[in-house]
Amino acid sequence: MSGRQGGKAKPLKAPKKEKKDLDDADLEFKERQKKEAAERKALAEQAKKKGPLGGGGIKKSGKK
């Protein structure tokens, strides 16, 4: 018996990804995505500071 047969199997290596040549449109798109993500994160932080919204929803009566 070989020493490798027992225990955890060694994971297979993933093939290397090819580097893509990005043109101006791709670079602009990625930059815009980064800006939008940063804006969303800032809005989420502001919403956290303000607390819960409304607290509404369906009101239940005391009767059953």
The first five atom37 places (N, CA, C, CB, O) and aatype in JSON, in Angstrom:
{
  "aatype": [12, 15, 7, 1, 5, 7, 7, 11, 0, 11, 14, 10, 11, 0, 14, 11, 11, 6, 11, 11, 3, 10, 3, 3, 0, 3, 10, 6, 13, 11, 6, 1, 5, 11, 11, 6, 0, 0, 6, 1, 11, 0, 10, 0, 6, 5, 0, 11, 11, 11, 7, 14, 10, 7, 7, 7, 7, 9, 11, 11, 15, 7, 11, 11],
  "atom_mask": [
    [1, 1, 1, 1, 1],
    [1, 1, 1, 1, 1],
    [1, 1, 1, 0, 1],
    [1, 1, 1, 1, 1],
    [1, 1, 1, 1, 1],
    [1, 1, 1, 0, 1],
    [1, 1, 1, 0, 1],
    [1, 1, 1, 1, 1],
    [1, 1, 1, 1, 1],
    [1, 1, 1, 1, 1],
    [1, 1, 1, 1, 1],
    [1, 1, 1, 1, 1],
    [1, 1, 1, 1, 1],
    [1, 1, 1, 1, 1],
    [1, 1, 1, 1, 1],
    [1, 1, 1, 1, 1],
    [1, 1, 1, 1, 1],
    [1, 1, 1, 1, 1],
    [1, 1, 1, 1, 1],
    [1, 1, 1, 1, 1],
    [1, 1, 1, 1, 1],
    [1, 1, 1, 1, 1],
    [1, 1, 1, 1, 1],
    [1, 1, 1, 1, 1],
    [1, 1, 1, 1, 1],
    [1, 1, 1, 1, 1],
    [1, 1, 1, 1, 1],
    [1, 1, 1, 1, 1],
    [1, 1, 1, 1, 1],
    [1, 1, 1, 1, 1],
    [1, 1, 1, 1, 1],
    [1, 1, 1, 1, 1],
    [1, 1, 1, 1, 1],
    [1, 1, 1, 1, 1],
    [1, 1, 1, 1, 1],
    [1, 1, 1, 1, 1],
    [1, 1, 1, 1, 1],
    [1, 1, 1, 1, 1],
    [1, 1, 1, 1, 1],
    [1, 1, 1, 1, 1],
    [1, 1, 1, 1, 1],
    [1, 1, 1, 1, 1],
    [1, 1, 1, 1, 1],
    [1, 1, 1, 1, 1],
    [1, 1, 1, 1, 1],
    [1, 1, 1, 1, 1],
    [1, 1, 1, 1, 1],
    [1, 1, 1, 1, 1],
    [1, 1, 1, 1, 1],
    [1, 1, 1, 1, 1],
    [1, 1, 1, 0, 1],
    [1, 1, 1, 1, 1],
    [1, 1, 1, 1, 1],
    [1, 1, 1, 0, 1],
    [1, 1, 1, 0, 1],
    [1, 1, 1, 0, 1],
    [1, 1, 1, 0, 1],
    [1, 1, 1, 1, 1],
    [1, 1, 1, 1, 1],
    [1, 1, 1, 1, 1],
    [1, 1, 1, 1, 1],
    [1, 1, 1, 0, 1],
    [1, 1, 1, 1, 1],
    [1, 1, 1, 1, 1]
  ],
  "atom_positions": [
    [[0.83, -1.18, 0.0], [0.0, 0.0, 0.0], [0.88, 1.24, 0.0], [-0.95, 0.0, 1.2], [1.88, 1.33, 0.71]],
    [[0.47, 2.18, -0.81], [1.2, 3.43, -0.92], [0.81, 4.35, 0.23], [0.91, 4.11, -2.27], [-0.28, 4.23, 0.79]],
    [[1.68, 5.26, 0.59], [1.41, 6.19, 1.67], [0.33, 7.2, 1.35], [0.0, 0.0, 0.0], [-0.26, 7.78, 2.27]],
    [[0.06, 7.43, 0.08], [-0.92, 8.45, -0.3], [-2.35, 7.93, -0.36], [-0.56, 9.04, -1.63], [-3.29, 8.73, -0.42]],
    [[-2.54, 6.65, -0.36], [-3.88, 6.12, -0.54], [-4.79, 6.41, 0.66], [-3.82, 4.64, -0.79], [-5.99, 6.6, 0.48]],
    [[-4.24, 6.44, 1.84], [-5.05, 6.7, 3.02], [-5.11, 8.19, 3.31], [0.0, 0.0, 0.0], [-4.22, 8.94, 2.9]],
    [[-6.13, 8.61, 4.01], [-6.22, 10.0, 4.42], [-6.8, 10.9, 3.35], [0.0, 0.0, 0.0], [-7.5, 10.44, 2.44]],
    [[-6.51, 12.16, 3.46], [-7.1, 13.15, 2.57], [-6.39, 13.13, 1.22], [-7.02, 14.57, 3.2], [-5.16, 13.1, 1.15]],
    [[-7.17, 13.15, 0.14], [-6.61, 13.16, -1.2], [-6.1, 14.56, -1.54], [-7.66, 12.7, -2.24], [-6.66, 15.56, -1.1]],
    [[-5.04, 14.6, -2.3], [-4.47, 15.89, -2.7], [-5.36, 16.51, -3.77], [-3.0, 15.71, -3.22], [-5.7, 15.84, -4.74]],
    [[-5.75, 17.79, -3.62], [-6.64, 18.4, -4.62], [-5.93, 18.6, -5.95], [-7.17, 19.73, -4.11], [-4.72, 18.81, -6.0]],
    [[-6.71, 18.54, -7.02], [-6.16, 18.77, -8.34], [-5.92, 20.25, -8.55], [-7.11, 18.21, -9.43], [-6.65, 21.09, -8.03]],
    [[-4.89, 20.57, -9.32], [-4.59, 21.97, -9.59], [-5.52, 22.47, -10.69], [-3.1, 22.15, -9.99], [-5.77, 21.77, -11.67]],
    [[-6.02, 23.69, -10.52], [-6.87, 24.3, -11.54], [-5.98, 24.85, -12.64], [-7.77, 25.43, -10.93], [-4.87, 25.32, -12.37]],
    [[-6.44, 24.8, -13.88], [-5.63, 25.37, -14.96], [-5.5, 26.89, -14.8], [-6.26, 25.04, -16.34], [-6.41, 27.55, -14.3]],
    [[-4.36, 27.42, -15.21], [-4.13, 28.85, -15.09], [-5.06, 29.61, -16.02], [-2.67, 29.2, -15.4], [-5.32, 29.18, -17.14]],
    [[-5.56, 30.76, -15.52], [-6.45, 31.58, -16.33], [-5.62, 32.42, -17.28], [-7.34, 32.47, -15.45], [-4.56, 32.93, -16.93]],
    [[-6.14, 32.56, -18.49], [-5.44, 33.39, -19.46], [-5.72, 34.86, -19.16], [-5.87, 33.04, -20.91], [-6.85, 35.22, -18.83]],
    [[-4.71, 35.68, -19.26], [-4.9, 37.1, -19.03], [-5.55, 37.71, -20.27], [-3.55, 37.81, -18.7], [-5.13, 37.45, -21.4]],
    [[-6.58, 38.51, -20.02], [-7.3, 39.12, -21.12], [-6.76, 40.52, -21.36], [-8.82, 39.16, -20.84], [-6.41, 41.24, -20.43]],
    [[-6.7, 40.89, -22.62], [-6.35, 42.26, -22.96], [-7.63, 43.08, -22.9], [-5.66, 42.36, -24.37], [-8.55, 42.83, -23.68]],
    [[-7.69, 44.05, -21.99], [-8.89, 44.85, -21.83], [-8.8, 46.11, -22.69], [-9.09, 45.22, -20.36], [-7.78, 46.8, -22.7]],
    [[-9.87, 46.38, -23.4], [-9.89, 47.6, -24.19], [-10.52, 48.73, -23.35], [-10.68, 47.39, -25.52], [-10.88, 48.53, -22.19]],
    [[-10.64, 49.91, -23.95], [-11.12, 51.07, -23.22], [-12.53, 50.88, -22.68], [-11.08, 52.3, -24.11], [-12.83, 51.32, -21.57]],
    [[-13.39, 50.22, -23.44], [-14.77, 50.02, -23.0], [-14.82, 49.13, -21.76], [-15.62, 49.4, -24.14], [-15.57, 49.39, -20.83]],
    [[-14.01, 48.07, -21.76], [-13.98, 47.17, -20.6], [-13.45, 47.89, -19.37], [-13.11, 45.95, -20.9], [-14.0, 47.74, -18.28]],
    [[-12.39, 48.67, -19.54], [-11.83, 49.4, -18.41], [-12.83, 50.42, -17.86], [-10.53, 50.09, -18.82], [-12.95, 50.58, -16.65]],
    [[-13.54, 51.1, -18.75], [-14.54, 52.08, -18.33], [-15.67, 51.39, -17.57], [-15.1, 52.84, -19.54], [-16.14, 51.9, -16.55]],
    [[-16.1, 50.23, -18.07], [-17.17, 49.48, -17.42], [-16.76, 49.04, -16.01], [-17.55, 48.26, -18.26], [-17.54, 49.18, -15.07]],
    [[-15.55, 48.52, -15.87], [-15.08, 48.08, -14.56], [-14.96, 49.25, -13.59], [-13.72, 47.38, -14.7], [-15.31, 49.12, -12.41]],
    [[-14.48, 50.38, -14.07], [-14.35, 51.57, -13.23], [-15.73, 52.04, -12.75], [-13.63, 52.71, -13.99], [-15.9, 52.41, -11.59]],
    [[-16.71, 52.02, -13.66], [-18.06, 52.43, -13.3], [-18.65, 51.47, -12.26], [-18.96, 52.49, -14.55], [-19.34, 51.91, -11.34]],
    [[-18.39, 50.17, -12.41], [-18.88, 49.19, -11.45], [-18.29, 49.45, -10.07], [-18.55, 47.77, -11.91], [-19.0, 49.36, -9.07]],
    [[-16.99, 49.77, -10.0], [-16.35, 50.06, -8.73], [-16.97, 51.28, -8.06], [-14.85, 50.27, -8.93], [-17.21, 51.28, -6.85]],
    [[-17.24, 52.32, -8.86], [-17.85, 53.53, -8.31], [-19.24, 53.24, -7.77], [-17.91, 54.63, -9.37], [-19.59, 53.71, -6.68]],
    [[-20.04, 52.48, -8.52], [-21.39, 52.16, -8.08], [-21.36, 51.32, -6.82], [-22.15, 51.42, -9.19], [-22.19, 51.52, -5.93]],
    [[-20.44, 50.38, -6.71], [-20.33, 49.55, -5.52], [-19.95, 50.41, -4.31], [-19.29, 48.43, -5.72], [-20.46, 50.21, -3.21]],
    [[-19.05, 51.37, -4.51], [-18.65, 52.25, -3.42], [-19.82, 53.12, -2.98], [-17.45, 53.13, -3.85], [-20.0, 53.36, -1.78]],
    [[-20.63, 53.6, -3.93], [-21.8, 54.41, -3.59], [-22.82, 53.58, -2.81], [-22.45, 54.97, -4.85], [-23.38, 54.06, -1.82]],
    [[-23.06, 52.34, -3.25], [-24.0, 51.48, -2.53], [-23.54, 51.21, -1.11], [-24.18, 50.16, -3.28], [-24.34, 51.19, -0.18]],
    [[-22.24, 51.0, -0.95], [-21.69, 50.72, 0.38], [-21.87, 51.94, 1.28], [-20.21, 50.33, 0.29], [-22.21, 51.8, 2.45]],
    [[-21.64, 53.15, 0.73], [-21.81, 54.37, 1.51], [-23.26, 54.55, 1.91], [-21.32, 55.58, 0.71], [-23.55, 54.93, 3.04]],
    [[-24.19, 54.28, 0.99], [-25.61, 54.4, 1.33], [-26.02, 53.39, 2.39], [-26.47, 54.21, 0.07], [-26.83, 53.69, 3.26]],
    [[-25.47, 52.19, 2.32], [-25.78, 51.17, 3.33], [-25.27, 51.6, 4.7], [-25.16, 49.82, 2.93], [-25.95, 51.37, 5.7]],
    [[-24.11, 52.22, 4.75], [-23.58, 52.71, 6.02], [-24.46, 53.81, 6.6], [-22.15, 53.23, 5.84], [-24.71, 53.85, 7.8]],
    [[-24.95, 54.7, 5.73], [-25.83, 55.77, 6.2], [-27.13, 55.19, 6.71], [-26.1, 56.77, 5.07], [-27.66, 55.66, 7.72]],
    [[-27.65, 54.19, 6.04], [-28.91, 53.57, 6.46], [-28.74, 52.88, 7.82], [-29.4, 52.56, 5.41], [-29.66, 52.88, 8.63]],
    [[-27.58, 52.3, 8.05], [-27.32, 51.65, 9.34], [-27.36, 52.66, 10.48], [-25.97, 50.94, 9.32], [-27.88, 52.37, 11.56]],
    [[-26.82, 53.83, 10.23], [-26.75, 54.85, 11.27], [-28.13, 55.38, 11.63], [-25.87, 56.0, 10.82], [-28.38, 55.71, 12.79]],
    [[-29.04, 55.45, 10.65], [-30.37, 56.01, 10.89], [-31.26, 55.04, 11.66], [-31.02, 56.37, 9.57], [-32.19, 55.49, 12.34]],
    [[-31.03, 53.76, 11.57], [-31.85, 52.79, 12.27], [-32.88, 52.17, 11.35], [0.0, 0.0, 0.0], [-32.84, 52.38, 10.13]],
    [[-33.79, 51.41, 11.91], [-34.78, 50.72, 11.09], [-35.76, 51.71, 10.45], [-35.54, 49.69, 11.93], [-36.06, 52.76, 11.01]],
    [[-36.25, 51.34, 9.28], [-37.2, 52.18, 8.58], [-38.61, 51.89, 9.07], [-37.09, 51.96, 7.06], [-39.0, 50.72, 9.21]],
    [[-39.38, 52.92, 9.32], [-40.81, 52.82, 9.58], [-41.26, 51.88, 10.67], [0.0, 0.0, 0.0], [-42.01, 52.29, 11.55]],
    [[-40.83, 50.66, 10.63], [-41.29, 49.68, 11.6], [-42.73, 49.3, 11.37], [0.0, 0.0, 0.0], [-43.38, 48.77, 12.28]],
    [[-43.25, 49.55, 10.18], [-44.66, 49.27, 9.87], [-44.9, 47.81, 9.65], [0.0, 0.0, 0.0], [-44.4, 46.96, 10.39]],
    [[-45.67, 47.51, 8.66], [-46.01, 46.13, 8.38], [-47.45, 45.88, 8.74], [0.0, 0.0, 0.0], [-48.2, 46.82, 9.01]],
    [[-47.84, 44.65, 8.75], [-49.22, 44.29, 9.06], [-49.41, 44.3, 10.58], [-49.59, 42.9, 8.46], [-48.68, 43.64, 11.32]],
    [[-50.39, 45.06, 11.01], [-50.7, 45.12, 12.44], [-51.67, 43.99, 12.77], [-51.29, 46.51, 12.83], [-52.65, 43.78, 12.06]],
    [[-51.38, 43.29, 13.84], [-52.26, 42.21, 14.27], [-53.13, 42.71, 15.41], [-51.45, 40.94, 14.69], [-52.67, 43.46, 16.27]],
    [[-54.37, 42.27, 15.41], [-55.24, 42.64, 16.52], [-54.98, 41.68, 17.67], [-56.74, 42.62, 16.11], [-54.36, 40.63, 17.48]],
    [[-55.45, 42.02, 18.83], [-55.25, 41.18, 20.0], [-56.17, 39.99, 20.02], [0.0, 0.0, 0.0], [-55.96, 39.06, 20.81]],
    [[-57.2, 39.99, 19.17], [-58.17, 38.88, 19.17], [-57.63, 37.67, 18.44], [-59.49, 39.33, 18.54], [-56.84, 37.78, 17.5]],
    [[-58.07, 36.49, 18.89], [-57.67, 35.26, 18.21], [-58.85, 34.52, 17.71], [-56.86, 34.37, 19.11], [-58.7, 33.46, 17.1]]
  ]
}
